[in-house]
Amino acid sequence: MKPSTPDLPLEGTITARQCECCGHHEIGIVTRSGEYFSLSPGMRVTITEAKDRPDEDTKT
């Protein structure tokens, strides 16, 4: 199943996880609602803050 295309701009926290299909590691963004979107080579990103403390965006 192909992942949905997010509405842009997309806001969330960068995270790493294992691919559900083949198990490789991938980098993506998790939104406040818990949706995960993979990052791909060539995508443009803007970093707005450094992560130096846990908060509600990264609850697991």
C-alpha positions, 0 to 999 in steps of 0.5 A, a space after each residue: 500500500 502506497 503511503 498517503 501524500 501529506 498536506 504541505 507544509 508538514 510539521 512534526 518531529 524527525 525520527 527513525 524507524 524500521 520499514 514495515 515492509 522490508 525492515 530497513 531503517 528509514 528517517 521520517 517525520 511524525 506529526 502531532 497526530 502520530 502519522 509517520 511520513 518518510 523523508 526521501 533524498 531530494 526533499 527540502 526541509 527547514 529546521 526550526 528548533 534544536 531538540 534538547 529535551 523530551 516533550 509531547 511531540 515524541 511520546 511513544 
